[in-house]
Amino acid sequence: MNKTFKLAPSILSADFANLGADLHKIEVAGANLVHVDVMDGSFVPNISIGPLLVEACKRSTILPLDVHLMIVQPEKYIKAFADAGADIITVHAESTTHLHRTLQLIKDVNVGVGLAVNPLTPLNVVLEALPYLDLALIMSVNPGFGGQKFIKPSLDRIETVANWISDLGLACEIEVDGGVKTNNIKEIVNAGANILVAGSAVFNENSVEQNIKDLRLAVK
């Protein structure tokens, strides 16, 4: 069991009117990445941001940008997000017809290659894709909105993927997105995840610094 993990606050829960300030807060508080949720109102029932905001984030923080494309036909926009400053681009297995080609497109623009799967998507697609991936994202809620409750069977899915990565001797990281809180982060890490996305658990009425500290302490 690996207790070393990275924290990736999701700006979906940040104050967009003061985004630069919020990015500075998570940077100072010790976050490892910035998780950028891109939603199109088609693949998921919500609309968020595009390459221009990714570009603005790139100017505002030294943290790597972990760009999560919850959009249909993501292959059309990979270059735009890479040019905007994405360090990792993650696409959904459910969102593109030619997944192998799409993953290759991400690799071709020299950023980290990520693949996400929704809670009931069979994990076989992850197993087949693992040799091409830098990051496997296990969705622990249905994508599209912040503040949802963690879906408990996700723990078994994380463990399954972690065992595959270990058996194959790969360096792929496992990211978990959805419902990550102080009361469950330890078991998520124990299951094998090493990048934890947290939105409302970081950006809420308490201080960002204290929230990040509490999440890290909860794992210890």
C-alpha positions as CSV (number, residue, x, y, z in Angstrom):
1,M,0.0,0.0,0.0
2,N,1.4,3.3,-1.1
3,K,0.8,6.2,1.3
4,T,2.5,8.8,-1.0
5,F,-0.1,10.7,-2.9
6,K,-0.6,13.9,-4.9
7,L,-3.4,16.3,-4.3
8,A,-5.1,17.9,-7.3
9,P,-7.7,20.6,-6.3
10,S,-10.4,21.0,-8.8
11,I,-11.0,24.6,-9.9
12,L,-14.6,23.7,-10.7
13,S,-15.2,24.5,-7.0
14,A,-13.0,27.6,-7.0
15,D,-14.2,31.3,-7.1
16,F,-13.9,32.1,-10.8
17,A,-14.0,35.8,-10.0
18,N,-10.8,35.4,-8.0
19,L,-9.3,32.4,-9.8
20,G,-5.7,33.7,-9.7
21,A,-5.9,34.2,-6.0
22,D,-7.4,30.7,-5.4
23,L,-4.6,29.2,-7.6
24,H,-2.0,31.0,-5.5
25,K,-3.7,29.7,-2.3
26,I,-3.5,26.0,-3.3
27,E,0.1,26.5,-4.6
28,V,1.2,27.9,-1.3
29,A,-0.8,25.3,0.7
30,G,1.1,22.5,-1.0
31,A,-1.1,21.2,-3.8
32,N,0.7,19.1,-6.4
33,L,-1.5,19.7,-9.5
34,V,-4.4,21.8,-10.7
35,H,-7.4,19.7,-11.9
36,V,-9.2,21.5,-14.7
37,D,-12.6,20.2,-15.5
38,V,-13.7,20.8,-19.1
39,M,-17.4,20.1,-19.8
40,D,-19.4,20.7,-22.9
41,G,-23.1,20.2,-21.9
42,S,-23.3,17.2,-24.2
43,F,-21.1,14.4,-22.7
44,V,-22.1,15.7,-19.3
45,P,-25.1,17.9,-18.3
46,N,-23.0,21.0,-17.5
47,I,-20.8,23.5,-19.3
48,S,-17.6,24.9,-17.8
49,I,-14.4,26.2,-19.5
50,G,-12.2,26.0,-22.6
51,P,-8.6,26.6,-23.7
52,L,-8.7,30.3,-22.9
53,L,-9.2,29.7,-19.2
54,V,-6.5,26.9,-19.3
55,E,-4.2,29.5,-20.8
56,A,-5.1,32.0,-18.0
57,C,-4.4,29.3,-15.4
58,K,-1.0,28.6,-17.0
59,R,0.0,32.2,-16.5
60,S,-1.2,32.2,-12.9
61,T,0.5,29.1,-11.4
62,I,3.6,27.0,-11.6
63,L,1.6,23.9,-10.7
64,P,1.1,21.3,-13.6
65,L,-2.3,21.5,-15.2
66,D,-4.3,18.3,-15.2
67,V,-6.9,18.9,-17.8
68,H,-9.9,16.5,-17.7
69,L,-11.9,16.6,-21.0
70,M,-15.5,15.6,-20.3
71,I,-16.5,16.4,-23.8
72,V,-17.6,14.5,-27.0
73,Q,-15.1,14.1,-29.7
74,P,-12.2,15.2,-27.6
75,E,-9.8,14.5,-30.4
76,K,-10.9,17.8,-32.1
77,Y,-9.6,19.8,-29.1
78,I,-6.4,18.1,-27.9
79,K,-4.0,20.4,-29.7
80,A,-5.8,23.5,-28.5
81,F,-5.6,22.4,-24.9
82,A,-2.0,21.4,-25.2
83,D,-1.2,24.7,-26.8
84,A,-3.0,26.5,-24.0
85,G,-0.7,24.8,-21.4
86,A,-2.1,21.5,-20.4
87,D,0.5,19.2,-18.8
88,I,-1.8,16.2,-18.8
89,I,-4.8,15.6,-21.0
90,T,-7.4,13.0,-19.9
91,V,-10.2,11.8,-22.2
92,H,-13.1,9.5,-21.4
93,A,-13.2,6.1,-22.9
94,E,-17.0,6.7,-23.4
95,S,-16.5,9.9,-25.4
96,T,-14.5,8.9,-28.5
97,T,-15.0,6.3,-31.2
98,H,-11.4,5.7,-32.0
99,L,-9.8,5.6,-28.5
100,H,-6.4,4.3,-29.6
101,R,-6.0,7.1,-32.1
102,T,-7.1,9.7,-29.6
103,L,-4.6,8.6,-27.0
104,Q,-1.9,8.7,-29.7
105,L,-2.9,12.3,-30.5
106,I,-2.3,13.2,-26.9
107,K,1.1,11.6,-26.9
108,D,1.9,13.4,-30.2
109,V,1.5,16.8,-28.5
110,N,4.0,15.8,-25.8
111,V,1.8,16.0,-22.7
112,G,0.8,13.3,-20.2
113,V,-1.8,10.8,-21.6
114,G,-4.8,10.1,-19.4
115,L,-7.8,7.9,-19.7
116,A,-11.0,8.2,-17.6
117,V,-13.8,5.7,-17.1
118,N,-17.2,6.4,-15.6
119,P,-18.4,4.3,-12.5
120,L,-20.1,1.5,-14.5
121,T,-17.8,1.4,-17.5
122,P,-16.1,-2.0,-17.6
123,L,-12.5,-1.8,-16.6
124,N,-11.2,-3.9,-19.5
125,V,-10.8,-0.8,-21.6
126,V,-8.3,0.5,-19.0
127,L,-6.4,-2.8,-19.0
128,E,-6.1,-2.7,-22.8
129,A,-5.0,0.9,-22.7
130,L,-2.5,0.8,-19.8
131,P,0.6,0.5,-21.9
132,Y,-0.3,3.8,-23.6
133,L,-1.1,5.7,-20.4
134,D,0.6,8.0,-17.9
135,L,-2.6,8.3,-15.8
136,A,-5.8,6.2,-15.3
137,L,-8.7,8.2,-13.9
138,I,-11.3,6.2,-12.0
139,M,-14.4,8.3,-11.7
140,S,-16.0,7.8,-8.3
141,V,-19.1,9.9,-9.1
142,N,-21.0,10.4,-12.4
143,P,-19.1,13.3,-14.1
144,G,-20.6,16.7,-14.6
145,F,-21.1,18.3,-11.2
146,G,-19.1,19.0,-8.0
147,G,-20.1,18.1,-4.5
148,Q,-21.4,14.5,-5.2
149,K,-21.2,11.6,-2.9
150,F,-18.4,9.0,-3.4
151,I,-19.6,5.8,-5.0
152,K,-18.2,3.1,-2.6
153,P,-17.6,0.2,-5.2
154,S,-15.0,2.6,-6.8
155,L,-12.6,1.3,-4.1
156,D,-12.6,-2.2,-5.7
157,R,-12.1,-0.7,-9.1
158,I,-9.1,1.3,-7.9
159,E,-7.6,-1.8,-6.4
160,T,-8.1,-3.8,-9.6
161,V,-6.3,-1.2,-11.7
162,A,-3.6,-0.9,-9.1
163,N,-3.0,-4.6,-9.2
164,W,-2.9,-4.6,-13.1
165,I,-0.3,-1.8,-13.1
166,S,1.8,-3.7,-10.5
167,D,1.6,-7.0,-12.4
168,L,2.6,-5.3,-15.7
169,G,5.4,-3.4,-14.1
170,L,4.1,-0.1,-15.4
171,A,4.6,3.5,-14.0
172,C,1.0,4.6,-14.7
173,E,-0.6,6.7,-12.0
174,I,-4.1,6.2,-10.7
175,E,-6.3,9.3,-10.2
176,V,-9.6,9.4,-8.4
177,D,-12.2,12.1,-9.0
178,G,-15.4,12.6,-7.1
179,G,-16.5,12.8,-3.5
180,V,-13.0,12.8,-2.0
181,K,-13.3,14.0,1.6
182,T,-11.3,13.7,4.8
183,N,-13.5,10.8,5.9
184,N,-12.7,8.6,2.9
185,I,-9.3,9.8,1.5
186,K,-7.3,7.3,3.5
187,E,-9.2,4.2,2.2
188,I,-8.9,5.6,-1.4
189,V,-5.2,5.9,-1.1
190,N,-5.0,2.5,0.6
191,A,-6.8,1.0,-2.4
192,G,-4.0,2.2,-4.6
193,A,-4.8,5.7,-5.8
194,N,-2.0,8.2,-5.9
195,I,-3.6,11.4,-7.3
196,L,-6.7,12.6,-5.5
197,V,-8.9,15.2,-7.0
198,A,-10.8,17.3,-4.5
199,G,-13.1,20.2,-5.2
200,S,-15.6,21.2,-2.5
201,A,-13.3,19.6,0.1
202,V,-10.6,22.2,-0.7
203,F,-12.7,25.2,-1.8
204,N,-15.3,25.8,0.9
205,E,-16.0,28.2,3.8
206,N,-12.8,27.1,5.6
207,S,-9.4,28.2,4.6
208,V,-7.8,26.4,1.6
209,E,-4.6,25.9,3.5
210,Q,-6.4,24.2,6.4
211,N,-8.5,22.0,4.1
212,I,-5.4,20.8,2.3
213,K,-3.7,20.2,5.6
214,D,-6.7,18.2,6.9
215,L,-6.8,16.0,3.8
216,R,-3.2,15.1,4.2
217,L,-3.5,14.5,7.9
218,A,-6.5,12.2,7.2
219,V,-4.3,9.8,5.3
220,K,-1.7,9.7,8.1
